[in-house]
């Protein structure tokens, strides 16, 4: 449980004022009173990724990414943008802390869409929340495989979390999160319960945004949930995943098509300038 580390948390000092909370609720479409119960967490966890997309446009075009609460709020709420896991979960964790929930940040080593045998650093942020003696795993920033409802950390067996089914296993002191895809369990990431601070995330975020081999500066990655599925865009490949029904894939052949998808399906207020169009043209030319 969270209390084992005496409540030391990145979010102890990250709180939003009333005006900012009102703006956040408007951004995600939350209506009604936010009470300290599981129902509130479920609603917030579902609405956030439906309104605020996962996207890596800033790293892709060389714009620095800041992780202070002021920076992520201004980008994801005020400017109508999305972001990747650190931005998304810093904001979400601060919202929960402001409401009075006990939440901490964790880090995970990702295995999703990774070549067999490849070992990556712990470059993903997720959240752990304690409510009435039960620990819940939260994450609004994993992208195309995100779960859209809290997962009980120590519950054995399958958990239905919105668009997919998941399970968490504890092996030799580490938790393994898996997702069921077409009848096969696939490992998403492995994590421990050591609490992380902002400095821990800033180091990894800088690596992801600057290292020559990082996918965050090489590929366009965008995802956004909707009521019964999820949109995903990887370079010029647009995919619609539905909980029930066939997956639909569409290759985009022009920069204008990609721009239209980013605005229409992902509702991203795109940055000004020609840098993004230049990057998108490269995907069109190299991905026939």
SULKAHU-V153733 format. One record per backbone hydrogen bond with DSSP energy under -1.0 kcal/mol. CO is the residue of the C=O (numbers start at 0). NH is the residue of the N-H. If there is no record, write none. Layout:
# SULKAHU-V153733
co,nh
CO,NH
CO,NH
This chain:
# SULKAHU-V153733
co,nh
0,3
1,4
2,5
4,7
8,11
16,20
17,21
18,22
19,23
20,24
21,25
22,26
23,27
24,28
24,29
34,36
36,40
37,41
38,42
39,43
40,44
41,45
42,46
43,47
46,50
47,50
47,51
48,224
52,82
53,222
55,59
56,60
57,62
67,71
68,72
69,73
70,74
71,75
72,76
72,77
73,78
74,80
79,268
83,87
84,88
85,89
86,90
87,91
88,92
89,93
90,94
91,95
92,96
93,97
94,98
95,100
101,129
103,127
104,195
105,125
107,123
108,189
110,113
114,117
120,122
123,107
125,105
126,137
127,103
128,135
130,133
133,130
134,152
135,128
136,150
137,126
142,145
150,136
151,154
158,165
160,147
163,160
164,179
165,158
166,177
168,175
170,173
173,170
174,190
175,168
176,187
176,188
177,166
178,185
180,183
183,180
185,178
187,110
187,111
188,176
189,108
190,174
196,200
197,201
198,202
199,203
200,204
201,205
202,206
203,207
204,208
206,210
210,213
213,216
214,218
219,234
221,232
222,53
223,230
225,228
227,242
228,225
229,240
230,223
231,238
232,221
233,236
235,251
236,233
237,249
238,231
239,247
240,229
247,239
249,237
253,257
254,258
255,259
256,260
257,261
258,262
259,263
260,264
260,265
261,267
267,269
273,277
274,278
275,279
276,280
277,281
278,282
279,283
280,284
281,285
282,286
